[in-house]
Amino acid sequence: MKPIKIVVVLFLLFTLGCAPLTGSEQRISRRSADSPENVLTPVDYSQFGRPPIPVKILLLIPSEFERFEHVSNYEGSRIRHRLGRDAELEFKDAFGIEFAKVEVWPVQSEDRAMQMLWPEDPENAQMRAYDYVAIPRFLRVDSLESNEKYGFEIDMQVEFNAKNGSSITIKGHGECLIGKNAQSTPEKGAVLTLQYAVSGLLDGIEKRRSLFVR
Protein backbone atom coordinates (compact mmCIF):
# COMPACT_ATOMS: atom_id res chain seq x y z
CA MET A 1 0.00 0.00 0.00
CA LYS A 2 2.90 2.43 0.50
CA PRO A 3 3.47 3.15 -3.24
CA ILE A 4 -0.24 3.98 -3.62
CA LYS A 5 -0.09 6.46 -0.75
CA ILE A 6 2.90 8.21 -2.29
CA VAL A 7 1.13 8.56 -5.64
CA VAL A 8 -1.95 10.04 -3.95
CA VAL A 9 0.14 12.59 -2.04
CA LEU A 10 2.00 13.67 -5.17
CA PHE A 11 -1.27 14.00 -7.06
CA LEU A 12 -2.74 16.26 -4.37
CA LEU A 13 0.35 18.46 -4.21
CA PHE A 14 0.27 18.87 -7.98
CA THR A 15 -3.41 19.70 -8.29
CA LEU A 16 -3.93 22.06 -5.35
CA GLY A 17 -3.54 25.79 -5.65
CA CYS A 18 -1.44 28.06 -3.42
CA ALA A 19 1.81 26.51 -2.34
CA PRO A 20 3.29 28.73 0.35
CA LEU A 21 6.79 27.79 1.52
CA THR A 22 8.70 28.92 4.56
CA GLY A 23 12.42 29.66 4.50
CA SER A 24 13.49 26.03 4.60
CA GLU A 25 11.61 22.78 4.08
CA GLN A 26 8.35 23.42 5.90
CA ARG A 27 5.13 23.65 3.84
CA ILE A 28 2.03 25.42 5.11
CA SER A 29 -1.32 23.76 4.37
CA ARG A 30 -3.15 24.84 1.22
CA ARG A 31 -6.68 24.63 -0.19
CA SER A 32 -7.95 24.00 -3.68
CA ALA A 33 -7.56 27.13 -5.78
CA ASP A 34 -10.89 26.51 -7.51
CA SER A 35 -13.09 25.92 -4.45
CA PRO A 36 -15.69 28.70 -3.93
CA GLU A 37 -14.64 29.26 -0.32
CA ASN A 38 -11.01 29.82 -1.28
CA VAL A 39 -10.55 33.49 -0.49
CA LEU A 40 -6.87 34.30 -0.07
CA THR A 41 -6.38 35.43 3.51
CA PRO A 42 -3.34 37.40 4.77
CA VAL A 43 -0.54 35.53 6.50
CA ASP A 44 -0.64 35.71 10.30
CA TYR A 45 2.90 36.38 11.58
CA SER A 46 1.87 35.97 15.22
CA GLN A 47 3.03 32.33 15.23
CA PHE A 48 6.58 33.72 15.32
CA GLY A 49 8.36 35.78 17.95
CA ARG A 50 7.22 33.82 20.99
CA PRO A 51 8.85 35.47 22.81
CA PRO A 52 10.37 38.25 20.68
CA ILE A 53 14.12 37.94 20.21
CA PRO A 54 15.60 40.44 22.75
CA VAL A 55 17.57 42.59 20.29
CA LYS A 56 17.17 46.02 18.68
CA ILE A 57 16.98 46.03 14.88
CA LEU A 58 17.54 48.96 12.53
CA LEU A 59 15.96 48.13 9.17
CA LEU A 60 17.43 50.17 6.31
CA ILE A 61 15.17 50.44 3.25
CA PRO A 62 17.21 51.40 0.14
CA SER A 63 15.30 53.48 -2.41
CA GLU A 64 15.74 50.87 -5.15
CA PHE A 65 14.17 48.28 -2.82
CA GLU A 66 11.26 50.54 -1.93
CA ARG A 67 10.62 51.33 -5.62
CA PHE A 68 10.93 47.71 -6.78
CA GLU A 69 8.11 46.68 -9.13
CA HIS A 70 7.26 43.49 -10.97
CA VAL A 71 5.13 43.42 -14.12
CA SER A 72 2.94 40.36 -14.68
CA ASN A 73 0.72 39.48 -17.63
CA TYR A 74 -2.86 38.46 -17.02
CA GLU A 75 -5.44 37.85 -19.75
CA GLY A 76 -3.70 40.23 -22.16
CA SER A 77 -3.11 42.99 -19.59
CA ARG A 78 0.12 44.08 -17.94
CA ILE A 79 -0.15 44.56 -14.17
CA ARG A 80 2.41 46.46 -12.12
CA HIS A 81 2.96 45.09 -8.62
CA ARG A 82 4.61 47.55 -6.21
CA LEU A 83 6.32 44.80 -4.27
CA GLY A 84 8.97 47.04 -2.72
CA ARG A 85 6.45 49.25 -0.96
CA ASP A 86 4.38 46.22 0.02
CA ALA A 87 7.50 44.48 1.37
CA GLU A 88 8.40 47.48 3.53
CA LEU A 89 4.96 47.35 5.17
CA GLU A 90 5.18 43.58 5.66
CA PHE A 91 8.62 43.89 7.26
CA LYS A 92 7.36 46.49 9.71
CA ASP A 93 4.62 44.13 10.86
CA ALA A 94 6.67 40.92 10.80
CA PHE A 95 9.85 42.25 12.42
CA GLY A 96 7.75 44.12 14.97
CA ILE A 97 6.55 40.72 16.15
CA GLU A 98 9.84 38.84 15.79
CA PHE A 99 12.18 41.31 17.55
CA ALA A 100 11.98 43.33 20.77
CA LYS A 101 12.47 46.66 18.97
CA VAL A 102 12.53 47.66 15.30
CA GLU A 103 13.12 51.02 13.67
CA VAL A 104 12.99 51.73 9.94
CA TRP A 105 15.20 54.22 8.11
CA PRO A 106 14.91 55.02 4.38
CA VAL A 107 18.29 55.37 2.62
CA GLN A 108 19.12 56.63 -0.86
CA SER A 109 20.60 53.37 -2.15
CA GLU A 110 21.85 49.93 -1.17
CA ASP A 111 25.42 51.16 -1.69
CA ARG A 112 24.78 53.95 0.78
CA ALA A 113 23.32 51.46 3.27
CA MET A 114 26.51 49.40 3.06
CA GLN A 115 28.67 52.52 3.50
CA MET A 116 26.80 53.38 6.69
CA LEU A 117 28.14 50.15 8.21
CA TRP A 118 31.70 51.47 8.07
CA PRO A 119 32.92 52.72 11.48
CA GLU A 120 34.29 55.85 9.77
CA ASP A 121 30.90 56.84 8.36
CA PRO A 122 29.31 59.87 10.10
CA GLU A 123 25.98 58.07 10.58
CA ASN A 124 27.55 54.93 12.01
CA ALA A 125 27.63 56.37 15.53
CA GLN A 126 23.82 56.59 15.60
CA MET A 127 23.55 53.02 14.40
CA ARG A 128 25.62 51.73 17.32
CA ALA A 129 22.47 51.98 19.46
CA TYR A 130 21.12 48.92 17.62
CA ASP A 131 22.24 45.32 17.92
CA TYR A 132 21.79 44.65 14.20
CA VAL A 133 21.41 46.68 11.02
CA ALA A 134 19.21 44.82 8.54
CA ILE A 135 19.31 45.37 4.77
CA PRO A 136 16.67 43.60 2.61
CA ARG A 137 16.96 42.58 -1.03
CA PHE A 138 14.80 40.95 -3.69
CA LEU A 139 16.67 38.00 -5.20
CA ARG A 140 14.10 36.80 -7.73
CA VAL A 141 10.49 37.48 -8.70
CA ASP A 142 8.71 35.41 -11.35
CA SER A 143 5.12 35.20 -12.54
CA LEU A 144 3.31 32.89 -14.90
CA GLU A 145 -0.06 32.52 -16.57
CA SER A 146 -1.67 29.48 -18.18
CA ASN A 147 -5.19 28.80 -19.41
CA GLU A 148 -6.36 27.70 -15.97
CA LYS A 149 -3.98 29.25 -13.43
CA TYR A 150 -1.69 32.15 -12.65
CA GLY A 151 1.06 32.26 -10.06
CA PHE A 152 4.06 33.97 -8.51
CA GLU A 153 7.39 33.05 -6.97
CA ILE A 154 9.44 35.40 -4.78
CA ASP A 155 12.87 34.93 -3.23
CA MET A 156 14.14 37.50 -0.72
CA GLN A 157 17.00 37.87 1.71
CA VAL A 158 17.86 40.08 4.65
CA GLU A 159 21.43 40.61 5.82
CA PHE A 160 21.71 41.33 9.55
CA ASN A 161 24.95 43.17 10.36
CA ALA A 162 26.15 43.10 13.97
CA LYS A 163 28.25 45.72 15.76
CA ASN A 164 31.31 43.47 15.75
CA GLY A 165 31.34 43.25 11.95
CA SER A 166 29.80 39.78 11.68
CA SER A 167 26.64 39.19 9.68
CA ILE A 168 23.76 36.73 9.40
CA THR A 169 22.03 36.26 6.04
CA ILE A 170 18.51 34.83 6.04
CA LYS A 171 16.57 33.91 2.90
CA GLY A 172 12.86 33.35 2.39
CA HIS A 173 10.89 31.82 -0.48
CA GLY A 174 7.21 32.13 -1.32
CA GLU A 175 5.16 30.74 -4.17
CA CYS A 176 1.49 30.65 -5.05
CA LEU A 177 -0.40 29.01 -7.93
CA ILE A 178 -4.03 30.13 -8.14
CA GLY A 179 -6.88 28.83 -10.26
CA LYS A 180 -8.61 31.51 -12.31
CA ASN A 181 -11.97 30.43 -10.85
CA ALA A 182 -10.75 31.30 -7.34
CA GLN A 183 -12.08 34.39 -5.60
CA SER A 184 -8.87 36.34 -5.99
CA THR A 185 -6.92 38.72 -8.25
CA PRO A 186 -3.32 38.77 -9.49
CA GLU A 187 -2.66 41.72 -7.18
CA LYS A 188 -3.78 39.76 -4.13
CA GLY A 189 -1.84 36.71 -5.30
CA ALA A 190 1.38 38.71 -5.57
CA VAL A 191 0.97 40.20 -2.09
CA LEU A 192 0.16 36.80 -0.59
CA THR A 193 3.27 35.32 -2.20
CA LEU A 194 5.29 38.18 -0.75
CA GLN A 195 3.85 37.41 2.68
CA TYR A 196 4.87 33.77 2.30
CA ALA A 197 8.43 34.90 1.50
CA VAL A 198 8.48 37.13 4.59
CA SER A 199 7.09 34.24 6.63
CA GLY A 200 9.95 32.14 5.28
CA LEU A 201 12.41 34.75 6.51
CA LEU A 202 10.86 34.64 9.97
CA ASP A 203 11.06 30.86 9.96
CA GLY A 204 14.77 31.08 9.14
CA ILE A 205 15.32 33.63 11.91
CA GLU A 206 13.51 31.42 14.43
CA LYS A 207 15.78 28.49 13.55
CA ARG A 208 18.83 30.68 14.17
CA ARG A 209 17.72 32.42 17.38
CA SER A 210 20.96 31.47 19.13
CA LEU A 211 22.98 33.43 16.57
CA PHE A 212 21.09 36.65 17.34
CA VAL A 213 21.43 36.51 21.14
CA ARG A 214 24.99 35.23 21.50
N, C-alpha and C positions, 0 to 999 in steps of 0.2 A: 504493500500500500504506500510506502514512502515515495516512490517515483511519481505516483498519481498526485499526492499532496503537493509536491514541488511544482508540477505542471500547473495545478490550480492556482497556487500562489503567484507564479510568474504571469499567468493569464490576468489575474486581478490587478497586479501592478501595472501591466501594460495598458489595460482598458480604462482605468480610473483616471480622474482628471488632474487636480492640482497635486503636485509632488513636492511639497516643501522639504528642504533638507537643512539640518543644522550644520555647524562648522566641521563636524567630523562624519561619523558613520550613522548617527541617529536619524531616523525618519519619523516625522510627525504623521499622525493618521490623516487620511484624506477621504473625501466623499466623491461620488460620481459627479462628473462635471455636467451631466445632462439631466440630473434629477431636479424637479421643480423646486425643491426646498433648498437647493444649493446656492445660497447667497454668500458671497465671499465676505467673511468677517475679519476684522483686523486682528493681528497677532497680539496676544496678551503677554507682555514681557514680565509680568509679576511673578512668574515661576522662577525667575532668576533673582540674584541678589538677596538671598536669604541666609544670613544677614548680608547687608551691603559690605563690599570689601572696604576696609578702613583706610582708604587712601584718598588724596585730593588729586583730581584730574583736571588739566587744562587742555581743552579740545580746540585745536587750531583748525579753522575752516578756510583753506586757500580759495581764492576767487574762482580758479578754474574748476575746483570741485563743486562749489556752490552753483556755478553756471552750467554744470554738466547736463546735457540733454541727450536723449536717445530718440531716434525717429523710427517708428514701426509702420508697417503697411497693413491695412485692414480693409478688406472689401473695396479695394481701389483707392482708398484714402490714405494720406500720410498723417500720422499722429505724432506730435512732439510730446515727449514725456520729460518733465523737468525733474529728473531724478536727483540732481544735486541738491536742490532746495528741499525736496521731500526727504532725502537722506539726512540733511541737517536736523530737521524736525524729529525724525525717528531717533537719531543719536541723542538728542536732548532728553527724550523720554526714556530710552533704553539705558543710557549711562547714568541717568538720574536715579534709576532703580538699582543698578549694578554696583555703583560706587558711593562712598559716603558723601563726597562733594564733587560737583562738576561745574566748571565755568567754561563758556564758549567765547573765543576771540576770532573775529574775521581777520584774515591776513591777505595781502595783495597777491601772493603766489605761493606755490609749494616750495620754490627755491628760497623765498623769503622765510617761510616757516622753518626750513632746515638751517638757515643762517642764524635764526634766533636761538638755536640750541648752542651756539658757540659761546663759551664763557666770556669772550671779548665783546660780544654784541651788547649794545646799550640796553636792550629790552630783556636781556637774560636775567638780570638781577630781580626783576619782578616775577619772572617765572620760577625762581628758586623757592617761592612759597608753595609750590605744588610738588607732589611726589612724582608725577608723570606728566609729560607733555605728549598728547596724542595727535597724530596726523593721519587722516583718513584718505583713502584712494580707491577709485574704481579700477578694477583690474580687467573686467570683461563684462559687456552687456550684449546679449543677443535676443532677437525676437524671431518668431516664425509664424506663418499662417498656412493652413491647409484648407481643404474643402469643409472639414468638420470641426477643426480646432484652431486655436491660436495660443501662443505661449511665450514665455520669457525665461531667460536665465541671467543671473547676476552674480558676479564674483567681486568681493570687496576685501580690503584689508585695512587694518589700523596698526600703525607703529607707535608703541608706547615707549617714550624715551625717559629714562630715569636720570636723577641728578648726577649719579656717578658715571654717566656716559654709556651705560649698558642700555639695551633695548629689548623689547618683547614684541614680536610681530604676530598678530592674530588675523586669520582669514575666515571669511564666511561665504557660504554659497546658498543661493536660493533659486528655485525653479518652479514654474507653474504651467501646466497645460490644461486649457479650459475649453470645454465644448461650446460651440456657438449657440446652443440652445440653453445654456446656463444663464441665470439671471445676473449677468455681470457685463462689464465693458472692458476694452483693452486698457483704459486708464486705470481702472481698479485692479486689473490683473497685474499691471506693472508695479503698482504701489505694494500690492500684497507680496509679490516676488521680492521686492526690496526689503520688506519687513522680514521675510524668511531669511534673507542674507544677514540682516542685522541680528536676528535671533541666532543664527549660526555663529556670529562673532561672540555673542554673549555666552553661548555654549562653550566656545573655545576658551574664553576668559575664565569661566567657572572651572574648567578642567586644569587650569594653570594658576589657581588662586595662590598657591604657595610661592609662586614667582613674584607676585605683586606685593606680598607682605613680608618678604624676607628681611 
